[in-house]
Amino acid sequence: MIAKEKVAAFLVAQKPRSFCDECLARALGIDPSTAYRAAVKTGRSETYIREYGVCWNCDESRLISRASR
Ligand SMILES: [Zn+2]
């Protein structure tokens, strides 16, 4: 599975939780720069949202990703 697919599947499984790129990287066992790129690509899909919010995992206010439906 490529990183983008891992991120997409993870966000659907964790819906409606939001995750920052760092926590996505840690949860998926991929490096942070890969997670960032994957999250940006995933966020371009209309079924995913990328916005500023609070990460469910680390409680930091930063750019997060989540599945919208
Ligand atoms: Zn986080």
N, CA, C, O and the ligand as a Tripos MOL2 file, in Angstrom:
@<TRIPOS>MOLECULE
protein
  277   275    70     0     0
PROTEIN
NO_CHARGES

@<TRIPOS>ATOM
      1 N           0.8470   -1.1950    0.0000 N.3       1 MET1
      2 CA          0.0000    0.0000    0.0000 C.3       1 MET1
      3 C           0.8850    1.2480    0.0000 C.2       1 MET1
      4 O           1.8490    1.3300    0.7610 O.2       1 MET1
      5 N           0.5590    2.1970   -0.8390 N.am      2 ILE2
      6 CA          1.3430    3.4290   -0.8180 C.3       2 ILE2
      7 C           0.8700    4.3180    0.3310 C.2       2 ILE2
      8 O          -0.2220    4.1320    0.8690 O.2       2 ILE2
      9 N           1.7090    5.2840    0.6960 N.am      3 ALA3
     10 CA          1.4400    6.1160    1.8750 C.3       3 ALA3
     11 C           0.0840    6.8160    1.8000 C.2       3 ALA3
     12 O          -0.6310    6.9110    2.7970 O.2       3 ALA3
     13 N          -0.2580    7.3030    0.6120 N.am      4 LYS4
     14 CA         -1.5290    8.0180    0.4740 C.3       4 LYS4
     15 C          -2.7140    7.0950    0.7930 C.2       4 LYS4
     16 O          -3.6760    7.5060    1.4420 O.2       4 LYS4
     17 N          -2.6280    5.8570    0.3310 N.am      5 GLU5
     18 CA         -3.7000    4.8920    0.6090 C.3       5 GLU5
     19 C          -3.7650    4.5370    2.0950 C.2       5 GLU5
     20 O          -4.8440    4.3490    2.6580 O.2       5 GLU5
     21 N          -2.5870    4.4490    2.7160 N.am      6 LYS6
     22 CA         -2.5460    4.1620    4.1560 C.3       6 LYS6
     23 C          -3.2240    5.2790    4.9340 C.2       6 LYS6
     24 O          -4.0290    5.0340    5.8320 O.2       6 LYS6
     25 N          -2.8780    6.5240    4.5680 N.am      7 VAL7
     26 CA         -3.4630    7.6830    5.2570 C.3       7 VAL7
     27 C          -4.9710    7.7010    5.0550 C.2       7 VAL7
     28 O          -5.7280    7.8970    6.0050 O.2       7 VAL7
     29 N          -5.4060    7.4950    3.8100 N.am      8 ALA8
     30 CA         -6.8330    7.5320    3.4870 C.3       8 ALA8
     31 C          -7.5930    6.4590    4.2710 C.2       8 ALA8
     32 O          -8.6510    6.7340    4.8390 O.2       8 ALA8
     33 N          -7.0570    5.2470    4.3010 N.am      9 ALA9
     34 CA         -7.7260    4.1500    5.0080 C.3       9 ALA9
     35 C          -7.7520    4.4070    6.5100 C.2       9 ALA9
     36 O          -8.7420    4.1190    7.1830 O.2       9 ALA9
     37 N          -6.6580    4.9500    7.0270 N.am     10 PHE10
     38 CA         -6.5820    5.2340    8.4660 C.3      10 PHE10
     39 C          -7.6230    6.2810    8.8660 C.2      10 PHE10
     40 O          -8.3100    6.1300    9.8760 O.2      10 PHE10
     41 N          -7.7310    7.3350    8.0710 N.am     11 LEU11
     42 CA         -8.6690    8.4050    8.4050 C.3      11 LEU11
     43 C         -10.1120    7.9190    8.3570 C.2      11 LEU11
     44 O         -10.9380    8.3410    9.1660 O.2      11 LEU11
     45 N         -10.4170    7.0380    7.4160 N.am     12 VAL12
     46 CA        -11.7720    6.4690    7.3470 C.3      12 VAL12
     47 C         -12.0280    5.6080    8.5830 C.2      12 VAL12
     48 O         -13.0970    5.6850    9.1890 O.2      12 VAL12
     49 N         -11.0440    4.7900    8.9520 N.am     13 ALA13
     50 CA        -11.2010    3.9020   10.1040 C.3      13 ALA13
     51 C         -11.3670    4.6900   11.4010 C.2      13 ALA13
     52 O         -12.0550    4.2480   12.3210 O.2      13 ALA13
     53 N         -10.7280    5.8660   11.4660 N.am     14 GLN14
     54 CA        -10.7340    6.6710   12.6940 C.3      14 GLN14
     55 C         -11.7990    7.7640   12.6920 C.2      14 GLN14
     56 O         -11.9230    8.5050   13.6670 O.2      14 GLN14
     57 N         -12.5500    7.8700   11.6350 N.am     15 LYS15
     58 CA        -13.5700    8.8940   11.5000 C.3      15 LYS15
     59 C         -14.4400    8.9810   12.7590 C.2      15 LYS15
     60 O         -14.7820    7.9300   13.2990 O.2      15 LYS15
     61 N         -14.8150   10.1460   13.2550 N.am     16 PRO16
     62 CA        -14.5600   11.4820   12.7090 C.3      16 PRO16
     63 C         -13.3400   12.1640   13.3540 C.2      16 PRO16
     64 O         -13.2540   13.3920   13.3650 O.2      16 PRO16
     65 N         -12.4240   11.3930   13.8750 N.am     17 ARG17
     66 CA        -11.2500   11.9790   14.5100 C.3      17 ARG17
     67 C         -10.3400   12.6620   13.4930 C.2      17 ARG17
     68 O         -10.2540   12.2530   12.3350 O.2      17 ARG17
     69 N          -9.6600   13.7180   13.9600 N.am     18 SER18
     70 CA         -8.7280   14.4700   13.1160 C.3      18 SER18
     71 C          -7.3050   14.2220   13.6000 C.2      18 SER18
     72 O          -7.0610   14.1050   14.8010 O.2      18 SER18
     73 N          -6.3740   14.1440   12.6660 N.am     19 PHE19
     74 CA         -4.9780   13.8860   13.0210 C.3      19 PHE19
     75 C          -4.0370   14.8380   12.3060 C.2      19 PHE19
     76 O          -4.2360   15.1740   11.1390 O.2      19 PHE19
     77 N          -3.0020   15.2700   13.0300 N.am     20 CYS20
     78 CA         -1.9560   16.0690   12.3950 C.3      20 CYS20
     79 C          -1.0050   15.1220   11.6470 C.2      20 CYS20
     80 O          -1.0570   13.9040   11.8200 O.2      20 CYS20
     81 N          -0.1530   15.6980   10.8300 N.am     21 ASP21
     82 CA          0.7430   14.8800   10.0010 C.3      21 ASP21
     83 C           1.6910   14.0340   10.8500 C.2      21 ASP21
     84 O           1.9790   12.8840   10.5180 O.2      21 ASP21
     85 N           2.1670   14.6150   11.9420 N.am     22 GLU22
     86 CA          3.1040   13.8780   12.8130 C.3      22 GLU22
     87 C           2.4600   12.6420   13.4130 C.2      22 GLU22
     88 O           3.0620   11.5690   13.4480 O.2      22 GLU22
     89 N           1.2360   12.8000   13.8800 N.am     23 CYS23
     90 CA          0.5450   11.6560   14.4840 C.3      23 CYS23
     91 C           0.1680   10.6260   13.4300 C.2      23 CYS23
     92 O           0.1870    9.4270   13.7080 O.2      23 CYS23
     93 N          -0.1730   11.0720   12.2270 N.am     24 LEU24
     94 CA         -0.4190   10.1350   11.1310 C.3      24 LEU24
     95 C           0.8440    9.3200   10.8660 C.2      24 LEU24
     96 O           0.7880    8.0990   10.7160 O.2      24 LEU24
     97 N           1.9760   10.0060   10.8120 N.am     25 ALA25
     98 CA          3.2510    9.3410   10.5540 C.3      25 ALA25
     99 C           3.5390    8.2870   11.6250 C.2      25 ALA25
    100 O           3.9330    7.1630   11.3150 O.2      25 ALA25
    101 N           3.3370    8.6650   12.8710 N.am     26 ARG26
    102 CA          3.6200    7.7570   13.9780 C.3      26 ARG26
    103 C           2.6600    6.5640   13.9430 C.2      26 ARG26
    104 O           3.0790    5.4190   14.1170 O.2      26 ARG26
    105 N           1.3830    6.8350   13.7200 N.am     27 ALA27
    106 CA          0.3800    5.7640   13.7270 C.3      27 ALA27
    107 C           0.6000    4.7750   12.5880 C.2      27 ALA27
    108 O           0.3230    3.5830   12.7230 O.2      27 ALA27
    109 N           1.0980    5.2810   11.4700 N.am     28 LEU28
    110 CA          1.2310    4.4340   10.2780 C.3      28 LEU28
    111 C           2.6410    3.8860   10.1010 C.2      28 LEU28
    112 O           2.8820    3.0530    9.2280 O.2      28 LEU28
    113 N           3.5680    4.3500   10.9250 N.am     29 GLY29
    114 CA          4.9360    3.8660   10.8130 C.3      29 GLY29
    115 C           5.6410    4.3450    9.5500 C.2      29 GLY29
    116 O           6.4670    3.6340    8.9770 O.2      29 GLY29
    117 N           5.3030    5.5640    9.1240 N.am     30 ILE30
    118 CA          5.9780    6.1470    7.9560 C.3      30 ILE30
    119 C           6.6740    7.4340    8.4090 C.2      30 ILE30
    120 O           6.3740    7.9550    9.4830 O.2      30 ILE30
    121 N           7.5990    7.9460    7.5960 N.am     31 ASP31
    122 CA          8.3020    9.1340    8.0950 C.3      31 ASP31
    123 C           7.4570   10.3960    7.8840 C.2      31 ASP31
    124 O           6.6060   10.4400    6.9950 O.2      31 ASP31
    125 N           7.7010   11.4210    8.7110 N.am     32 PRO32
    126 CA          6.8460   12.6120    8.7190 C.3      32 PRO32
    127 C           6.7400   13.3220    7.3740 C.2      32 PRO32
    128 O           5.6730   13.8360    7.0380 O.2      32 PRO32
    129 N           7.8200   13.3630    6.5970 N.am     33 SER33
    130 CA          7.7230   14.0610    5.3060 C.3      33 SER33
    131 C           6.8430   13.2680    4.3420 C.2      33 SER33
    132 O           6.1220   13.8520    3.5330 O.2      33 SER33
    133 N           6.8990   11.9510    4.4250 N.am     34 THR34
    134 CA          6.0200   11.1020    3.6050 C.3      34 THR34
    135 C           4.5670   11.2920    4.0360 C.2      34 THR34
    136 O           3.6690   11.3840    3.2000 O.2      34 THR34
    137 N           4.3480   11.3500    5.3450 N.am     35 ALA35
    138 CA          2.9930   11.5400    5.8590 C.3      35 ALA35
    139 C           2.4390   12.8880    5.4230 C.2      35 ALA35
    140 O           1.2670   12.9950    5.0640 O.2      35 ALA35
    141 N           3.2800   13.9150    5.4530 N.am     36 TYR36
    142 CA          2.8450   15.2470    5.0290 C.3      36 TYR36
    143 C           2.3860   15.2310    3.5730 C.2      36 TYR36
    144 O           1.3040   15.7170    3.2420 O.2      36 TYR36
    145 N           3.2280   14.6640    2.7110 N.am     37 ARG37
    146 CA          2.8710   14.6170    1.2830 C.3      37 ARG37
    147 C           1.6050   13.7920    1.0530 C.2      37 ARG37
    148 O           0.7450   14.1670    0.2550 O.2      37 ARG37
    149 N           1.5000   12.6760    1.7540 N.am     38 ALA38
    150 CA          0.3220   11.8130    1.6160 C.3      38 ALA38
    151 C          -0.9330   12.5420    2.0960 C.2      38 ALA38
    152 O          -1.9930   12.4350    1.4790 O.2      38 ALA38
    153 N          -0.8080   13.2810    3.1980 N.am     39 ALA39
    154 CA         -1.9630   13.9970    3.7420 C.3      39 ALA39
    155 C          -2.3920   15.1290    2.8220 C.2      39 ALA39
    156 O          -3.5870   15.3910    2.6850 O.2      39 ALA39
    157 N          -1.4380   15.8040    2.1900 N.am     40 VAL40
    158 CA         -1.7790   16.8700    1.2410 C.3      40 VAL40
    159 C          -2.5610   16.2850    0.0650 C.2      40 VAL40
    160 O          -3.5830   16.8350   -0.3450 O.2      40 VAL40
    161 N          -2.0730   15.1650   -0.4740 N.am     41 LYS41
    162 CA         -2.7660   14.5170   -1.6050 C.3      41 LYS41
    163 C          -4.1460   14.0270   -1.1900 C.2      41 LYS41
    164 O          -5.1280   14.2090   -1.9100 O.2      41 LYS41
    165 N          -4.2040   13.4110   -0.0320 N.am     42 THR42
    166 CA         -5.4880   12.8980    0.4590 C.3      42 THR42
    167 C          -6.4780   14.0470    0.6520 C.2      42 THR42
    168 O          -7.6650   13.9170    0.3530 O.2      42 THR42
    169 N          -5.9690   15.1700    1.1550 N.am     43 GLY43
    170 CA         -6.8230   16.3260    1.4150 C.3      43 GLY43
    171 C          -7.4100   16.9640    0.1680 C.2      43 GLY43
    172 O          -8.3510   17.7520    0.2600 O.2      43 GLY43
    173 N          -6.8680   16.6340   -0.9940 N.am     44 ARG44
    174 CA         -7.4190   17.1740   -2.2500 C.3      44 ARG44
    175 C          -8.6940   16.4540   -2.6580 C.2      44 ARG44
    176 O          -9.4740   16.9700   -3.4570 O.2      44 ARG44
    177 N          -8.9040   15.2810   -2.1190 N.am     45 SER45
    178 CA        -10.1220   14.5270   -2.4190 C.3      45 SER45
    179 C         -11.2880   15.1420   -1.6530 C.2      45 SER45
    180 O         -11.1290   15.5890   -0.5170 O.2      45 SER45
    181 N         -12.4620   15.1610   -2.2840 N.am     46 GLU46
    182 CA        -13.5980   15.8020   -1.6150 C.3      46 GLU46
    183 C         -14.1190   14.9840   -0.4260 C.2      46 GLU46
    184 O         -14.9080   15.4920    0.3710 O.2      46 GLU46
    185 N         -13.6960   13.7590   -0.3050 N.am     47 THR47
    186 CA        -14.1580   12.9500    0.8330 C.3      47 THR47
    187 C         -13.2520   13.1180    2.0570 C.2      47 THR47
    188 O         -13.4980   12.5310    3.1100 O.2      47 THR47
    189 N         -12.1920   13.9360    1.8990 N.am     48 TYR48
    190 CA        -11.2980   14.1930    3.0270 C.3      48 TYR48
    191 C         -11.1620   15.6900    3.2240 C.2      48 TYR48
    192 O         -11.2460   16.4700    2.2750 O.2      48 TYR48
    193 N         -10.9520   16.0750    4.4630 N.am     49 ILE49
    194 CA        -10.8320   17.4950    4.7860 C.3      49 ILE49
    195 C          -9.4580   17.7470    5.3930 C.2      49 ILE49
    196 O          -8.9890   16.9880    6.2420 O.2      49 ILE49
    197 N          -8.8230   18.8210    4.9450 N.am     50 ARG50
    198 CA         -7.5560   19.2410    5.5190 C.3      50 ARG50
    199 C          -7.7410   20.6780    5.9570 C.2      50 ARG50
    200 O          -8.0400   21.5450    5.1360 O.2      50 ARG50
    201 N          -7.5680   20.9400    7.2310 N.am     51 GLU51
    202 CA         -7.8730   22.2610    7.7640 C.3      51 GLU51
    203 C          -7.1270   22.4620    9.0830 C.2      51 GLU51
    204 O          -6.5130   21.5380    9.6160 O.2      51 GLU51
    205 N          -7.1970   23.7000    9.5980 N.am     52 TYR52
    206 CA         -6.6130   23.9400   10.9080 C.3      52 TYR52
    207 C          -7.6030   23.4910   11.9700 C.2      52 TYR52
    208 O          -8.7800   23.8500   11.9320 O.2      52 TYR52
    209 N          -7.1180   22.7090   12.9070 N.am     53 GLY53
    210 CA         -7.9740   22.2000   13.9660 C.3      53 GLY53
    211 C          -7.1190   21.5590   15.0400 C.2      53 GLY53
    212 O          -5.8940   21.6770   15.0370 O.2      53 GLY53
    213 N          -7.7840   20.8810   15.9550 N.am     54 VAL54
    214 CA         -7.0710   20.2390   17.0620 C.3      54 VAL54
    215 C          -6.9070   18.7520   16.7540 C.2      54 VAL54
    216 O          -7.8720   18.0530   16.4470 O.2      54 VAL54
    217 N          -5.6720   18.2930   16.8440 N.am     55 CYS55
    218 CA         -5.3900   16.8840   16.5980 C.3      55 CYS55
    219 C          -5.9900   16.0460   17.7240 C.2      55 CYS55
    220 O          -5.8230   16.3600   18.9020 O.2      55 CYS55
    221 N          -6.6840   14.9840   17.3510 N.am     56 TRP56
    222 CA         -7.3160   14.1290   18.3530 C.3      56 TRP56
    223 C          -6.2610   13.4540   19.2350 C.2      56 TRP56
    224 O          -6.4830   13.2400   20.4270 O.2      56 TRP56
    225 N          -5.1320   13.1290   18.6480 N.am     57 ASN57
    226 CA         -4.1200   12.3480   19.3510 C.3      57 ASN57
    227 C          -3.2100   13.1860   20.2570 C.2      57 ASN57
    228 O          -2.9990   12.8300   21.4170 O.2      57 ASN57
    229 N          -2.6740   14.2880   19.7420 N.am     58 CYS58
    230 CA         -1.7080   15.0570   20.5310 C.3      58 CYS58
    231 C          -2.2850   16.3440   21.1150 C.2      58 CYS58
    232 O          -1.6210   17.0360   21.8870 O.2      58 CYS58
    233 N          -3.5590   16.6670   20.7300 N.am     59 ASP59
    234 CA         -4.2340   17.8230   21.3020 C.3      59 ASP59
    235 C          -3.6140   19.1540   20.9100 C.2      59 ASP59
    236 O          -3.8900   20.1760   21.5390 O.2      59 ASP59
    237 N          -2.7810   19.1520   19.8800 N.am     60 GLU60
    238 CA         -2.1800   20.3930   19.4090 C.3      60 GLU60
    239 C          -3.0870   20.9990   18.3430 C.2      60 GLU60
    240 O          -3.7410   20.2830   17.5840 O.2      60 GLU60
    241 N          -3.1140   22.3420   18.2990 N.am     61 SER61
    242 CA         -3.8650   23.0290   17.2650 C.3      61 SER61
    243 C          -2.9400   23.2320   16.0740 C.2      61 SER61
    244 O          -1.9880   24.0090   16.1410 O.2      61 SER61
    245 N          -3.2220   22.5340   14.9930 N.am     62 ARG62
    246 CA         -2.3620   22.5880   13.8110 C.3      62 ARG62
    247 C          -3.1410   22.0960   12.5980 C.2      62 ARG62
    248 O          -4.3370   21.8240   12.6930 O.2      62 ARG62
    249 N          -2.4660   21.9840   11.4600 N.am     63 LEU63
    250 CA         -3.1240   21.4950   10.2520 C.3      63 LEU63
    251 C          -3.4340   20.0080   10.4260 C.2      63 LEU63
    252 O          -2.5340   19.2030   10.6620 O.2      63 LEU63
    253 N          -4.6900   19.6590   10.3100 N.am     64 ILE64
    254 CA         -5.1060   18.2730   10.5310 C.3      64 ILE64
    255 C          -5.8470   17.7280    9.2950 C.2      64 ILE64
    256 O          -6.2780   18.4770    8.4190 O.2      64 ILE64
    257 N          -5.9720   16.4260    9.2670 N.am     65 SER65
    258 CA         -6.7200   15.7610    8.2020 C.3      65 SER65
    259 C          -7.7860   14.8890    8.8300 C.2      65 SER65
    260 O          -7.5980   14.3260    9.9090 O.2      65 SER65
    261 N          -8.9240   14.7840    8.1270 N.am     66 ARG66
    262 CA         -9.9710   13.8600    8.5890 C.3      66 ARG66
    263 C         -10.8350   13.4440    7.4020 C.2      66 ARG66
    264 O         -10.8470   14.0960    6.3580 O.2      66 ARG66
    265 N         -11.5440   12.3600    7.5880 N.am     67 ALA67
    266 CA        -12.4940   11.9160    6.5650 C.3      67 ALA67
    267 C         -13.7900   12.6780    6.7670 C.2      67 ALA67
    268 O         -14.2510   12.8310    7.8980 O.2      67 ALA67
    269 N         -14.3810   13.1570    5.6810 N.am     68 SER68
    270 CA        -15.5970   13.9560    5.8180 C.3      68 SER68
    271 C         -16.8410   13.0730    5.7740 C.2      68 SER68
    272 O         -17.8870   13.4520    6.3030 O.2      68 SER68
    273 N         -16.7380   11.8990    5.1490 N.am     69 ARG69
    274 CA        -17.8810   10.9800    5.1170 C.3      69 ARG69
    275 C         -17.4100    9.5870    4.8160 C.2      69 ARG69
    276 O         -18.2210    8.6630    4.7460 O.2      69 ARG69
    277 ZN         -1.1300   15.1110   16.4550 Zn       70 ZN70
@<TRIPOS>BOND
     1     1     2 1
     2     2     3 1
     3     3     4 2
     4     3     5 am
     5     5     6 1
     6     6     7 1
     7     7     8 2
     8     7     9 am
     9     9    10 1
    10    10    11 1
    11    11    12 2
    12    11    13 am
    13    13    14 1
    14    14    15 1
    15    15    16 2
    16    15    17 am
    17    17    18 1
    18    18    19 1
    19    19    20 2
    20    19    21 am
    21    21    22 1
    22    22    23 1
    23    23    24 2
    24    23    25 am
    25    25    26 1
    26    26    27 1
    27    27    28 2
    28    27    29 am
    29    29    30 1
    30    30    31 1
    31    31    32 2
    32    31    33 am
    33    33    34 1
    34    34    35 1
    35    35    36 2
    36    35    37 am
    37    37    38 1
    38    38    39 1
    39    39    40 2
    40    39    41 am
    41    41    42 1
    42    42    43 1
    43    43    44 2
    44    43    45 am
    45    45    46 1
    46    46    47 1
    47    47    48 2
    48    47    49 am
    49    49    50 1
    50    50    51 1
    51    51    52 2
    52    51    53 am
    53    53    54 1
    54    54    55 1
    55    55    56 2
    56    55    57 am
    57    57    58 1
    58    58    59 1
    59    59    60 2
    60    59    61 am
    61    61    62 1
    62    62    63 1
    63    63    64 2
    64    63    65 am
    65    65    66 1
    66    66    67 1
    67    67    68 2
    68    67    69 am
    69    69    70 1
    70    70    71 1
    71    71    72 2
    72    71    73 am
    73    73    74 1
    74    74    75 1
    75    75    76 2
    76    75    77 am
    77    77    78 1
    78    78    79 1
    79    79    80 2
    80    79    81 am
    81    81    82 1
    82    82    83 1
    83    83    84 2
    84    83    85 am
    85    85    86 1
    86    86    87 1
    87    87    88 2
    88    87    89 am
    89    89    90 1
    90    90    91 1
    91    91    92 2
    92    91    93 am
    93    93    94 1
    94    94    95 1
    95    95    96 2
    96    95    97 am
    97    97    98 1
    98    98    99 1
    99    99   100 2
   100    99   101 am
   101   101   102 1
   102   102   103 1
   103   103   104 2
   104   103   105 am
   105   105   106 1
   106   106   107 1
   107   107   108 2
   108   107   109 am
   109   109   110 1
   110   110   111 1
   111   111   112 2
   112   111   113 am
   113   113   114 1
   114   114   115 1
   115   115   116 2
   116   115   117 am
   117   117   118 1
   118   118   119 1
   119   119   120 2
   120   119   121 am
   121   121   122 1
   122   122   123 1
   123   123   124 2
   124   123   125 am
   125   125   126 1
   126   126   127 1
   127   127   128 2
   128   127   129 am
   129   129   130 1
   130   130   131 1
   131   131   132 2
   132   131   133 am
   133   133   134 1
   134   134   135 1
   135   135   136 2
   136   135   137 am
   137   137   138 1
   138   138   139 1
   139   139   140 2
   140   139   141 am
   141   141   142 1
   142   142   143 1
   143   143   144 2
   144   143   145 am
   145   145   146 1
   146   146   147 1
   147   147   148 2
   148   147   149 am
   149   149   150 1
   150   150   151 1
   151   151   152 2
   152   151   153 am
   153   153   154 1
   154   154   155 1
   155   155   156 2
   156   155   157 am
   157   157   158 1
   158   158   159 1
   159   159   160 2
   160   159   161 am
   161   161   162 1
   162   162   163 1
   163   163   164 2
   164   163   165 am
   165   165   166 1
   166   166   167 1
   167   167   168 2
   168   167   169 am
   169   169   170 1
   170   170   171 1
   171   171   172 2
   172   171   173 am
   173   173   174 1
   174   174   175 1
   175   175   176 2
   176   175   177 am
   177   177   178 1
   178   178   179 1
   179   179   180 2
   180   179   181 am
   181   181   182 1
   182   182   183 1
   183   183   184 2
   184   183   185 am
   185   185   186 1
   186   186   187 1
   187   187   188 2
   188   187   189 am
   189   189   190 1
   190   190   191 1
   191   191   192 2
   192   191   193 am
   193   193   194 1
   194   194   195 1
   195   195   196 2
   196   195   197 am
   197   197   198 1
   198   198   199 1
   199   199   200 2
   200   199   201 am
   201   201   202 1
   202   202   203 1
   203   203   204 2
   204   203   205 am
   205   205   206 1
   206   206   207 1
   207   207   208 2
   208   207   209 am
   209   209   210 1
   210   210   211 1
   211   211   212 2
   212   211   213 am
   213   213   214 1
   214   214   215 1
   215   215   216 2
   216   215   217 am
   217   217   218 1
   218   218   219 1
   219   219   220 2
   220   219   221 am
   221   221   222 1
   222   222   223 1
   223   223   224 2
   224   223   225 am
   225   225   226 1
   226   226   227 1
   227   227   228 2
   228   227   229 am
   229   229   230 1
   230   230   231 1
   231   231   232 2
   232   231   233 am
   233   233   234 1
   234   234   235 1
   235   235   236 2
   236   235   237 am
   237   237   238 1
   238   238   239 1
   239   239   240 2
   240   239   241 am
   241   241   242 1
   242   242   243 1
   243   243   244 2
   244   243   245 am
   245   245   246 1
   246   246   247 1
   247   247   248 2
   248   247   249 am
   249   249   250 1
   250   250   251 1
   251   251   252 2
   252   251   253 am
   253   253   254 1
   254   254   255 1
   255   255   256 2
   256   255   257 am
   257   257   258 1
   258   258   259 1
   259   259   260 2
   260   259   261 am
   261   261   262 1
   262   262   263 1
   263   263   264 2
   264   263   265 am
   265   265   266 1
   266   266   267 1
   267   267   268 2
   268   267   269 am
   269   269   270 1
   270   270   271 1
   271   271   272 2
   272   271   273 am
   273   273   274 1
   274   274   275 1
   275   275   276 2
@<TRIPOS>SUBSTRUCTURE
     1 MET1         2 RESIDUE 1 A MET
     2 ILE2         6 RESIDUE 1 A ILE
     3 ALA3        10 RESIDUE 1 A ALA
     4 LYS4        14 RESIDUE 1 A LYS
     5 GLU5        18 RESIDUE 1 A GLU
     6 LYS6        22 RESIDUE 1 A LYS
     7 VAL7        26 RESIDUE 1 A VAL
     8 ALA8        30 RESIDUE 1 A ALA
     9 ALA9        34 RESIDUE 1 A ALA
    10 PHE10       38 RESIDUE 1 A PHE
    11 LEU11       42 RESIDUE 1 A LEU
    12 VAL12       46 RESIDUE 1 A VAL
    13 ALA13       50 RESIDUE 1 A ALA
    14 GLN14       54 RESIDUE 1 A GLN
    15 LYS15       58 RESIDUE 1 A LYS
    16 PRO16       62 RESIDUE 1 A PRO
    17 ARG17       66 RESIDUE 1 A ARG
    18 SER18       70 RESIDUE 1 A SER
    19 PHE19       74 RESIDUE 1 A PHE
    20 CYS20       78 RESIDUE 1 A CYS
    21 ASP21       82 RESIDUE 1 A ASP
    22 GLU22       86 RESIDUE 1 A GLU
    23 CYS23       90 RESIDUE 1 A CYS
    24 LEU24       94 RESIDUE 1 A LEU
    25 ALA25       98 RESIDUE 1 A ALA
    26 ARG26      102 RESIDUE 1 A ARG
    27 ALA27      106 RESIDUE 1 A ALA
    28 LEU28      110 RESIDUE 1 A LEU
    29 GLY29      114 RESIDUE 1 A GLY
    30 ILE30      118 RESIDUE 1 A ILE
    31 ASP31      122 RESIDUE 1 A ASP
    32 PRO32      126 RESIDUE 1 A PRO
    33 SER33      130 RESIDUE 1 A SER
    34 THR34      134 RESIDUE 1 A THR
    35 ALA35      138 RESIDUE 1 A ALA
    36 TYR36      142 RESIDUE 1 A TYR
    37 ARG37      146 RESIDUE 1 A ARG
    38 ALA38      150 RESIDUE 1 A ALA
    39 ALA39      154 RESIDUE 1 A ALA
    40 VAL40      158 RESIDUE 1 A VAL
    41 LYS41      162 RESIDUE 1 A LYS
    42 THR42      166 RESIDUE 1 A THR
    43 GLY43      170 RESIDUE 1 A GLY
    44 ARG44      174 RESIDUE 1 A ARG
    45 SER45      178 RESIDUE 1 A SER
    46 GLU46      182 RESIDUE 1 A GLU
    47 THR47      186 RESIDUE 1 A THR
    48 TYR48      190 RESIDUE 1 A TYR
    49 ILE49      194 RESIDUE 1 A ILE
    50 ARG50      198 RESIDUE 1 A ARG
    51 GLU51      202 RESIDUE 1 A GLU
    52 TYR52      206 RESIDUE 1 A TYR
    53 GLY53      210 RESIDUE 1 A GLY
    54 VAL54      214 RESIDUE 1 A VAL
    55 CYS55      218 RESIDUE 1 A CYS
    56 TRP56      222 RESIDUE 1 A TRP
    57 ASN57      226 RESIDUE 1 A ASN
    58 CYS58      230 RESIDUE 1 A CYS
    59 ASP59      234 RESIDUE 1 A ASP
    60 GLU60      238 RESIDUE 1 A GLU
    61 SER61      242 RESIDUE 1 A SER
    62 ARG62      246 RESIDUE 1 A ARG
    63 LEU63      250 RESIDUE 1 A LEU
    64 ILE64      254 RESIDUE 1 A ILE
    65 SER65      258 RESIDUE 1 A SER
    66 ARG66      262 RESIDUE 1 A ARG
    67 ALA67      266 RESIDUE 1 A ALA
    68 SER68      270 RESIDUE 1 A SER
    69 ARG69      274 RESIDUE 1 A ARG
    70 ZN70       277 GROUP 0 **** ****
